[in-house]
Amino acid sequence: MNYNYVFNLLGSLVLLFNSEVEPQRTIYVEVLTGRIYNVPSKLIIRQEGYETIRRNAMYSSKSFQLPPYYDFRLSLLRNDSSAFGVKFIHHKRYLTNTTNDSIDFEITHGYTILSLTRI
């Protein structure tokens, strides 16, 4: 993942929000990290020529190994109790309950989620 692109995008959003700020508005910029709990889920692996693998998957996260888990938030709160926000999350998962038929299973590029919010 190109982290310079992410930081440039977030910086541009700060300037965009900041350019229209009126005295009755407040801007919050947050950069977060931490440990993640992954809820067990059903995993089905289908491969041509092989038997389908099904299991209740248990995952771990290596939150502080590169690339780390992170969450950027940019919020604009107004005095009328409404708010607008942009949130960018990156999260990766590793299967912990492997067996001989699935020795190594990783979602290392993880989930990269960009969301816009209105409150």
Protein Blocks (a to p, Z undefined) as FASTA:
>chain_A
ZZklmmmmmmmmmmmmmmmccfkbccddddddddddddddddddddehiacddddddddd
dfkbccdddddddddddfkopacdddddddddddfbbcfklmbacdfkopaddddddZZ
